[in-house]
Amino acid sequence: MGLSSEVVEDLERRAHQLRIDIIKMLALAGSGHPGGSLSSVEVLVSLYFHKMRHDPKNPGWPDRDRFILSKGHCCPALYAVLSMSGYFDRKHLWTLRKLGSILQGHPSSSSTPGVTISSGSLGQGLSVANGIALAGKLDQRTYRVYCMLGDGESQEGQVWEASMTSYHRKLDNLCAIIDNNGLQIDDRVSCIKEPISYAKKWSSFGWHTIEVDGHDVRDIVKALDEAESVKCVPTMIVARTVKGKGVSFMEDQVSWHGRAPNELEAQKALEEMGEAGDVP
């Protein structure tokens, strides 16, 4: 059964607000990664506000679904969705990357409520997700594990070692998502290390693979529902996205991988999104 128009409108509204928050956070911090943060927004809202079982009032709930942001440099998007979910007060968003802030430049499970693991050393997230998913199997828990990777990150050899473990251990409680925006820090992914079709590659490693429009919440939720019904193998969702989505001068531009907007650029981006007023 498809999503109702009311649910779609709610998820899209949340995605729009997250993009506004991301631009404000990065402008205030003066550093960070806008491109991949903006491209991952619809996947995150679909997970946190529709699919995942989690309770901000009880973040240690043993049966909660787990989310791991393997591409940890895109944590502004994760922080924004955690705040919107109620894990911490919104005022903390404006302290991103500041000394003593609970929101550091990469996710920290010891300082940020709702963060499953500390991440950011690229290539490691899927290995950790395997361990958590296997623990759930051994403990006969019903939780699911979701892990988001970058497409540039997927050049790391550890990703493919982990993918073989996921298949070998029949981790059908694991769903990974590639934010396939086509760009990494130096250039287009195709120029750095051209992959064959991600869907074909993950399928060849034994995974159930689904390709989606990573900015269409209907498409994303349908894929997440399908992943939940798959038995005996893990699922990879290849989400086709646009780096810098939502800001015209950032979209599909490698220069916005890791450069925060200055005050004028932030104002221009916010005006495009219909947000009046100054950055906090």
Order of alpha helices (4+ residues) and beta strands (2+ residues): alpha-alpha-alpha-beta-alpha-alpha-beta-alpha-beta-alpha-alpha-beta-alpha-beta-alpha
